[in-house]
Amino acid sequence: MKILSVNAGSSSLKFQLFLMPEEKVLISGLFERIGIDGSYTIKLNGEKVTKETLLANHEVAFNILMKELIDNNVVSSLDEIKAVGHRVVQGGDYYDKSVIIDDEVISRIEEMSVLAPLHNPAGLTGIKASMSVIKNAINVAVFDTAFHQTMPEENYVYALPYEWNKEYKIRKYGYHGTSHKYVSERINQILGRDNTRVITCHLGNGSSISAVKDGKCVNTSMGLTPTAGVIMGTRCGDVDATIITYMMDKLNMSTKEIENVMNKESGLLGISGVSNDSRDIVDGIENGNSRCLLAQKMLVNSIVSYIAKYYVELGGADAIVFTAGIGENSIVTRRDVINKLGALGIKLDEEANDIRSIERLITTSDSKVPCYVIPTNEELMIAKDSYNLIK
Ligand code: AMP
């Protein structure tokens, strides 16, 4: 069965077409600058082709994608695509798993746009375009928040007036759930059992860390929005909330302006003044830039503090997993984090850690907790959920 996995941004559309249940990628690619001018890249049989073409909207992109699938003999008719799985960032407390999309699902995604004003409308644009172009496919919504819905109340309510939770849905939702779910299922396969305590570290430009017990999320570092938690590329992570109101008064800033600073001008970029990219921070350190060194030290401390917190909350850990851009590729960041976990009896294997984007155990055989690199695969998770819902 052929299943299309889609991640729509406001001006982009990332896709992979899978043969399921074989989990084989038939074709993948990315449409960019939709609504601006447009280009797209398609990867097929190990070859990558980029074409420039006007992409007025997501529907145009879907139509071009379908033509490419047929022209390249990936499908002989669009009816072969049985389901389209869509990444949706915010599902609120409505969804604890992926669902087949109907009118009610669409209106709830619209409702939750208040908490994901950039992402949910983009996801909806992808859903509507897919519905109008691939008419006979079943559409599935895969929510970033769903995996975190199993958190107990004491871990998702904020210490603010309790009525805010009940009346305004102010609570921790957590994000990157599809990735945390993927790597926590994979680590359980590696460990050969389901009754595990696992800490999953999704460290990329956006980062979050989760505590997963017996395959279910019990805590996560992002909050009501993705701004909370560990220090990220441009997001501040956890800060004293009163700084916000203080600086708004000081600089006469609006809520939108201060939100922009917290989400786009903070994190590694804000501290270093150099870049949000962890590679530039590591290069900066090598060139003696003291603010890059400060940014890296702060990043490592914030990751370590969440791992230590979740280690205690889980009553120990059977594994710690590193994934996403930094987690999979930054040898230096993994080294610094694991070396700081020495108090927990965790010991890095320097040689094993010298890898990028491959699955591997990176701690020594006498390390109290094994640490693994597991490349994430959100697209496959979306295809698997879609397959399981329609099979
Ligand atoms: P993501 O948001 O998952 O795409 O991750 C982006 C982050 O991954 C950026 O901070 C990059 O610096 C980091 N990253 C990607 N590739 C590498 C690499 N080869 N070495 C170190 N960091 C990397």
Residues whose N, C-alpha, C, O or C-beta is under 5 A from the ligand:
A	BS01	AMP	L203 G204 N205 G206 N276 D277 S278 R279 A324 G325 I326 N329 S330
